[in-house]
Amino acid sequence: MPRSGKLPAVPDDLISTPEALVAVCEHLRAAKRFAFDTEFIGENTYYPVLCLVQVATTDRVELIDPLALPRPALQSLWDILADPAIEKICHAGDQDIEIAWLQGGYVPQNVFDTQIGAGMLGIAYPTALWRVVEHFSGIILDKAHTYSAWNRRPLTKAQFAYAIDDVRYLPAIHCEMLQRIESLGHLTWMTAACEDMCKEAADPIDAGKLFTKVRGAGSLNAVQLAVLRELAALREQLACDCDLPLKRILKDDPLLAIAARMPEKAAALAAIRDVPKQLVEAYGNELIEAVVRGRAVPKEQRPSLRAPPEDSAAVKRLAETLWVAAQTICLGQSVTPALVTCQNEILSLARILHKKKPPATSLEKHPIMIGWRRECLGEKLLQFLQQNLHVQLVMQDGSLHAGFTKRSDNE
């Protein structure tokens, strides 16, 4: 039982008619605050197949069946998720936000993610829902159905219970988290971090950067990379049009081989290992046109994936120092460091700061120097380097205590 109240009532069946969904949406609007989650399958399609939507207020839990409802009927639910006047609670909700955006056409607003909340309280980040529930209530949840066949009907009793548990504890946890975050003065950071998550989850794919994710791309020269960039964008478009996973269209190895060989005719594609015959027959000309476009890219516009040169010992020492300071500064504010930054970001910051005259634009555009992260960490790291901030790590009563203090004028 959550410490901050009783559990909401649970349903006996799925919401599977438009009339029942209207009643649920009316309840959610009246409550002004609710938790939500989704269950989906994405292994066999380009777009994830939405199989279940769970919602919970302090009064009741409902499980909505998108497979039984006409798609237009669900729009009222997506409209509520996009309504800034109603607070939504989720856990690790980036994929749920993306699905709501894909299904409803709107980016959800006024979202409180309890995984981010755990990071803002110094509990852990990232962390599973069952750990958060255990931390706040002492209840241990079943974790067995994370990868369940959610498209099958009827749901098993175990699936039904699992789906309920994904949302039933969140309203009470939200109340307790919110009080703690407010007492620490982190509410503006929490709001900004959740807004960032929503924007990133609903950010359109940049087709021009897809080639960087192709395994082995670093082995290609600049011309071949330009070809790969065109091919990767075409593969994405074909997968989207056919509603198939990327690897069902063309796997990475043959995609890389086409870019490396740069064939001039569609017939030459068939000689490349693992290039499907059906793909050549249906889209051979499009693949060759992508090769031609890539080869025609001017030299100055060709991409590069060259690894950066080995960092000097001085840069490495600075990065290590900054990493220790960053962790101490975050922990001193009861914020989990992994929520704010990572070692690769700190290393990139060290490369900028090590220069005698670091470009102001490079520094201002660094992730740690943008938004809530700047206030939480970025400015304090600069103060630390300027010797205007002292950081401390102390063992006390068997526990590590972290903190920082500003340098006084007398020092």
C-alpha positions as CSV (number, residue, x, y, z in Angstrom):
1,M,0.0,0.0,0.0
2,P,1.5,3.4,-0.9
3,R,2.2,5.6,2.1
4,S,0.2,8.5,0.7
5,G,-3.2,6.8,0.2
6,K,-5.3,3.8,-0.8
7,L,-5.0,2.1,-4.1
8,P,-7.5,2.9,-6.9
9,A,-10.2,0.4,-7.9
10,V,-9.2,-2.0,-10.6
11,P,-11.4,-3.1,-13.6
12,D,-12.8,-6.5,-14.5
13,D,-12.6,-6.0,-18.3
14,L,-11.1,-3.9,-21.0
15,I,-12.6,-0.7,-22.3
16,S,-13.6,-1.8,-25.8
17,T,-16.5,0.5,-27.0
18,P,-16.5,4.1,-27.9
19,E,-19.2,4.8,-25.4
20,A,-17.2,3.3,-22.6
21,L,-14.1,5.3,-23.7
22,V,-16.1,8.6,-23.6
23,A,-17.0,7.9,-20.0
24,V,-13.4,7.2,-19.1
25,C,-12.2,10.4,-20.8
26,E,-14.8,12.4,-18.9
27,H,-13.5,10.9,-15.7
28,L,-9.9,11.8,-16.6
29,R,-10.8,15.3,-17.4
30,A,-12.7,15.7,-14.2
31,A,-9.8,14.3,-12.2
32,K,-7.3,16.8,-13.7
33,R,-4.5,14.3,-13.1
34,F,-3.9,10.7,-14.1
35,A,-1.2,8.2,-14.8
36,F,-0.9,6.5,-18.2
37,D,1.2,3.8,-19.9
38,T,1.0,1.8,-23.2
39,E,1.8,-1.7,-24.3
40,F,2.8,-2.2,-27.9
41,I,4.6,-4.6,-30.3
42,G,7.2,-3.2,-32.7
43,E,9.2,-6.2,-33.9
44,N,7.3,-6.8,-37.2
45,T,6.3,-3.3,-38.3
46,Y,7.9,0.1,-38.9
47,Y,5.3,1.8,-36.6
48,P,4.7,0.1,-33.2
49,V,1.3,-1.6,-33.0
50,L,-0.5,-0.1,-30.0
51,C,-2.2,-3.0,-28.1
52,L,-3.2,-1.5,-24.7
53,V,-3.5,1.9,-22.9
54,Q,-3.6,2.0,-19.2
55,V,-4.8,5.0,-17.2
56,A,-5.3,5.5,-13.5
57,T,-6.6,8.2,-11.2
58,T,-6.6,8.1,-7.4
59,D,-10.1,6.5,-7.7
60,R,-9.8,3.9,-10.4
61,V,-7.7,2.1,-13.1
62,E,-8.9,1.5,-16.6
63,L,-7.4,-0.6,-19.4
64,I,-8.3,0.7,-22.9
65,D,-8.2,-1.8,-25.9
66,P,-7.1,0.0,-29.1
67,L,-7.4,-3.2,-31.0
68,A,-11.2,-3.2,-30.5
69,L,-11.8,0.5,-30.9
70,P,-11.9,2.5,-34.2
71,R,-8.9,4.8,-34.4
72,P,-11.0,8.0,-34.5
73,A,-12.6,7.1,-31.2
74,L,-9.2,7.2,-29.5
75,Q,-8.6,10.8,-30.5
76,S,-10.4,12.0,-27.4
77,L,-7.8,10.3,-25.3
78,W,-4.9,11.8,-27.3
79,D,-6.5,15.2,-27.0
80,I,-6.4,14.8,-23.2
81,L,-2.8,13.8,-23.2
82,A,-2.0,17.0,-25.2
83,D,-4.1,19.2,-22.8
84,P,-1.7,21.3,-20.7
85,A,-4.4,21.9,-18.1
86,I,-4.4,18.2,-17.1
87,E,-1.3,16.6,-15.5
88,K,-0.2,13.3,-16.8
89,I,2.1,10.9,-14.9
90,C,4.2,8.2,-16.5
91,H,7.4,6.2,-15.9
92,A,10.1,6.1,-18.5
93,G,7.5,7.6,-20.8
94,D,9.6,8.5,-23.9
95,Q,8.1,5.6,-26.0
96,D,4.6,6.2,-24.6
97,I,5.0,9.9,-25.6
98,E,6.1,8.9,-29.1
99,I,3.2,6.5,-29.6
100,A,0.7,9.2,-28.4
101,W,2.3,11.6,-30.9
102,L,2.2,9.1,-33.8
103,Q,-1.4,8.1,-33.0
104,G,-2.9,11.5,-32.1
105,G,-0.7,14.0,-33.9
106,Y,0.0,16.0,-30.8
107,V,2.9,16.1,-28.4
108,P,1.7,15.3,-24.8
109,Q,2.0,18.2,-22.4
110,N,2.2,18.7,-18.6
111,V,3.9,15.3,-18.1
112,F,5.5,14.2,-14.9
113,D,7.9,11.2,-15.5
114,T,8.6,9.3,-12.2
115,Q,11.9,8.0,-13.7
116,I,13.1,11.5,-14.1
117,G,11.6,12.3,-10.6
118,A,13.7,9.5,-9.1
119,G,16.8,11.1,-10.7
120,M,15.8,14.5,-9.3
121,L,15.7,13.0,-5.8
122,G,19.0,11.3,-6.1
123,I,17.4,7.8,-6.0
124,A,18.6,6.4,-9.3
125,Y,18.5,7.2,-13.0
126,P,17.5,5.4,-15.1
127,T,15.6,3.0,-12.9
128,A,12.8,0.5,-13.4
129,L,9.2,1.1,-12.3
130,W,9.3,-1.8,-9.9
131,R,12.3,-0.3,-8.1
132,V,10.5,3.1,-7.7
133,V,7.3,1.3,-6.4
134,E,9.4,-0.7,-3.9
135,H,11.2,2.4,-2.8
136,F,8.1,4.4,-2.1
137,S,5.7,1.6,-1.0
138,G,7.7,-1.5,-0.1
139,I,5.6,-3.5,-2.6
140,I,7.4,-5.8,-5.0
141,L,5.9,-6.0,-8.5
142,D,5.9,-8.9,-10.9
143,K,8.3,-8.2,-13.8
144,A,7.5,-11.3,-15.9
145,H,5.4,-9.7,-18.7
146,T,7.5,-6.9,-20.0
147,Y,7.8,-8.6,-23.4
148,S,4.4,-10.2,-23.5
149,A,2.2,-10.9,-26.5
150,W,0.0,-7.9,-25.9
151,N,-1.9,-8.3,-29.2
152,R,-3.5,-11.5,-28.2
153,R,-7.0,-11.6,-26.8
154,P,-8.2,-12.3,-24.3
155,L,-5.4,-11.2,-22.0
156,T,-4.3,-13.7,-19.4
157,K,-4.9,-12.9,-15.8
158,A,-1.2,-12.4,-15.3
159,Q,-1.1,-9.9,-18.2
160,F,-4.2,-8.1,-16.8
161,A,-2.6,-7.8,-13.4
162,Y,0.7,-6.6,-14.8
163,A,-1.0,-3.9,-16.9
164,I,-2.8,-2.6,-13.9
165,D,0.3,-2.5,-11.8
166,D,2.0,-0.4,-14.4
167,V,-0.2,2.6,-13.5
168,R,-2.1,1.9,-10.2
169,Y,0.8,3.1,-7.9
170,L,1.8,6.2,-9.9
171,P,-0.7,8.8,-8.7
172,A,0.3,8.2,-5.0
173,I,4.0,8.1,-5.9
174,H,3.6,11.3,-7.8
175,C,2.2,13.1,-4.8
176,E,5.1,12.0,-2.6
177,M,7.7,12.7,-5.3
178,L,6.3,16.2,-5.9
179,Q,6.5,17.1,-2.3
180,R,10.1,16.0,-2.0
181,I,11.1,17.7,-5.3
182,E,9.5,20.9,-4.2
183,S,11.2,20.8,-0.8
184,L,14.6,20.5,-2.6
185,G,13.8,23.4,-4.9
186,H,14.0,21.2,-8.0
187,L,10.5,21.7,-9.4
188,T,11.6,24.0,-12.3
189,W,14.3,21.5,-13.3
190,M,11.8,18.7,-13.1
191,T,9.3,20.5,-15.3
192,A,12.0,21.4,-17.9
193,A,13.5,17.9,-17.9
194,C,10.0,16.4,-18.6
195,E,9.4,18.9,-21.4
196,D,12.7,18.0,-22.9
197,M,11.8,14.3,-22.9
198,C,8.5,15.0,-24.6
199,K,10.1,17.1,-27.3
200,E,12.8,14.6,-28.0
201,A,10.3,11.6,-28.0
202,A,8.2,13.4,-30.7
203,D,11.2,14.7,-32.7
204,P,11.0,13.7,-36.4
205,I,13.8,11.4,-37.7
206,D,16.7,13.3,-39.3
207,A,17.1,11.2,-42.5
208,G,20.5,12.8,-43.1
209,K,22.0,11.3,-39.9
210,L,20.7,7.7,-40.2
211,F,23.9,6.5,-41.9
212,T,25.8,7.1,-38.7
213,K,23.9,4.2,-37.1
214,V,24.9,1.7,-39.8
215,R,27.3,-0.9,-38.4
216,G,30.7,-0.6,-40.1
217,A,30.1,2.9,-41.6
218,G,33.4,4.1,-40.2
219,S,35.3,1.9,-42.7
220,L,34.0,3.9,-45.7
221,N,35.7,6.8,-47.4
222,A,33.9,10.2,-47.9
223,V,32.4,9.4,-51.3
224,Q,31.1,6.0,-50.0
225,L,29.7,7.7,-46.9
226,A,27.8,10.1,-49.0
227,V,26.3,7.2,-50.9
228,L,25.5,5.4,-47.6
229,R,23.7,8.5,-46.4
230,E,21.4,8.4,-49.4
231,L,20.9,4.7,-49.1
232,A,20.1,4.8,-45.4
233,A,17.5,7.6,-46.0
234,L,15.9,5.6,-48.8
235,R,15.8,2.4,-46.7
236,E,14.0,4.4,-43.9
237,Q,11.5,5.7,-46.4
238,L,10.8,2.3,-47.9
239,A,10.4,0.8,-44.4
240,C,7.9,3.5,-43.5
241,D,6.0,3.2,-46.7
242,C,5.8,-0.6,-46.4
243,D,5.3,-0.5,-42.6
244,L,8.2,-3.0,-42.1
245,P,11.2,-3.0,-39.8
246,L,14.4,-1.7,-41.4
247,K,16.1,-5.0,-41.5
248,R,13.2,-6.6,-43.3
249,I,13.8,-4.1,-46.1
250,L,17.6,-4.5,-46.1
251,K,20.1,-5.4,-43.4
252,D,23.1,-3.3,-42.5
253,D,25.8,-5.6,-44.1
254,P,24.3,-5.5,-47.7
255,L,23.5,-1.8,-47.3
256,L,27.1,-1.2,-46.4
257,A,28.3,-3.4,-49.3
258,I,26.2,-1.4,-51.8
259,A,27.7,1.9,-50.6
260,A,31.2,0.4,-50.8
261,R,30.8,-1.0,-54.3
262,M,28.6,1.9,-55.7
263,P,27.0,-0.2,-58.5
264,E,25.9,1.7,-61.6
265,K,23.1,-0.6,-62.7
266,A,20.3,-2.4,-60.9
267,A,21.4,-5.7,-62.3
268,A,24.7,-5.4,-60.4
269,L,22.8,-5.2,-57.1
270,A,21.8,-8.9,-57.4
271,A,25.5,-9.9,-57.3
272,I,25.9,-8.4,-53.8
273,R,25.4,-10.9,-51.0
274,D,22.2,-10.8,-49.0
275,V,20.5,-8.2,-51.2
276,P,17.0,-9.6,-51.5
277,K,15.9,-10.4,-55.1
278,Q,12.5,-9.0,-54.4
279,L,14.0,-5.7,-53.3
280,V,16.0,-5.4,-56.5
281,E,12.9,-6.2,-58.6
282,A,10.7,-3.6,-56.8
283,Y,13.2,-0.8,-55.9
284,G,16.4,-1.5,-57.9
285,N,16.2,1.7,-59.8
286,E,15.6,3.8,-56.7
287,L,18.7,2.2,-55.0
288,I,20.8,3.0,-58.1
289,E,19.5,6.6,-58.1
290,A,20.5,6.9,-54.4
291,V,24.0,5.7,-55.3
292,V,24.2,8.3,-58.1
293,R,23.0,11.1,-55.8
294,G,25.6,10.2,-53.2
295,R,28.5,10.1,-55.8
296,A,27.4,13.5,-57.1
297,V,27.7,15.2,-53.6
298,P,30.4,18.0,-53.8
299,K,33.6,17.2,-51.9
300,E,33.0,19.9,-49.3
301,Q,29.5,18.5,-48.5
302,R,30.5,14.8,-48.0
303,P,30.1,13.4,-44.5
304,S,32.9,12.2,-42.3
305,L,33.0,9.7,-39.5
306,R,36.7,10.0,-38.7
307,A,37.5,9.2,-35.1
308,P,38.8,12.3,-33.2
309,P,42.5,12.3,-32.6
310,E,43.8,10.9,-29.3
311,D,43.2,13.4,-26.5
312,S,46.3,14.8,-24.8
313,A,47.1,13.8,-21.3
314,A,46.2,17.3,-20.1
315,V,42.7,17.0,-21.7
316,K,42.2,13.6,-20.1
317,R,43.2,14.9,-16.7
318,L,40.8,17.8,-17.0
319,A,38.0,15.5,-18.1
320,E,38.6,13.3,-15.1
321,T,38.7,16.3,-12.8
322,L,35.5,17.7,-14.2
323,W,33.8,14.3,-14.0
324,V,34.5,14.0,-10.3
325,A,33.4,17.6,-9.7
326,A,30.2,17.0,-11.8
327,Q,29.2,14.0,-9.8
328,T,29.9,15.8,-6.5
329,I,28.0,18.9,-7.5
330,C,25.0,16.8,-8.6
331,L,25.0,14.5,-5.6
332,G,25.4,17.6,-3.4
333,Q,22.0,18.8,-4.7
334,S,20.4,15.2,-4.3
335,V,20.3,14.8,-8.1
336,T,21.5,11.6,-9.7
337,P,24.5,12.5,-12.0
338,A,23.4,10.3,-14.8
339,L,20.2,12.3,-15.2
340,V,22.2,15.5,-15.9
341,T,25.3,14.3,-17.9
342,C,27.6,11.5,-18.8
343,Q,31.4,11.0,-19.2
344,N,31.4,11.5,-22.9
345,E,29.7,14.9,-22.5
346,I,32.2,15.9,-19.8
347,L,35.1,14.8,-22.1
348,S,33.7,17.0,-24.9
349,L,33.4,19.9,-22.5
350,A,37.0,19.3,-21.4
351,R,38.2,19.6,-25.1
352,I,36.5,22.9,-25.3
353,L,37.7,24.3,-22.0
354,H,41.3,23.2,-22.5
355,K,41.8,25.6,-25.4
356,K,43.4,28.9,-24.5
357,K,40.5,30.8,-25.9
358,P,37.6,28.5,-26.2
359,P,34.9,29.6,-28.7
360,A,32.0,31.1,-26.8
361,T,29.5,29.6,-29.3
362,S,30.9,26.1,-28.7
363,L,30.6,26.5,-25.0
364,E,27.1,27.9,-25.1
365,K,25.9,25.1,-27.4
366,H,27.3,22.4,-25.2
367,P,24.4,20.2,-23.7
368,I,25.5,20.9,-20.1
369,M,25.3,24.7,-20.8
370,I,21.7,24.6,-22.0
371,G,18.4,24.9,-20.1
372,W,18.0,23.4,-16.6
373,R,21.3,21.5,-16.9
374,R,23.2,24.8,-17.0
375,E,21.7,25.9,-13.7
376,C,22.1,22.5,-12.1
377,L,25.6,21.8,-13.3
378,G,27.1,23.8,-16.1
379,E,27.5,27.2,-14.3
380,K,28.8,25.5,-11.2
381,L,31.4,23.6,-13.2
382,L,32.7,26.8,-14.6
383,Q,32.8,28.4,-11.1
384,F,34.8,25.3,-10.0
385,L,37.3,25.8,-12.7
386,Q,37.6,29.5,-11.9
387,Q,38.3,28.4,-8.2
388,N,35.1,30.2,-7.1
389,L,33.4,26.9,-6.0
390,H,34.7,24.3,-3.6
391,V,33.5,20.7,-3.8
392,Q,33.6,18.3,-0.9
393,L,33.3,14.5,-0.5
394,V,33.2,13.3,3.1
395,M,32.6,9.9,4.7
396,Q,30.3,10.3,7.6
397,D,28.6,7.5,9.6
398,G,29.5,5.0,7.0
399,S,27.9,7.1,4.2
400,L,29.4,9.3,1.5
401,H,28.3,12.9,1.7
402,A,28.8,15.3,-1.3
403,G,28.5,19.0,-1.4
404,F,29.9,22.3,-2.6
405,T,30.3,25.8,-1.3
406,K,31.0,29.1,-3.0
407,R,34.4,30.7,-2.4
408,S,34.2,33.6,0.1
409,D,35.7,37.0,-0.7
410,N,38.2,36.6,2.1
411,E,39.8,33.4,0.6
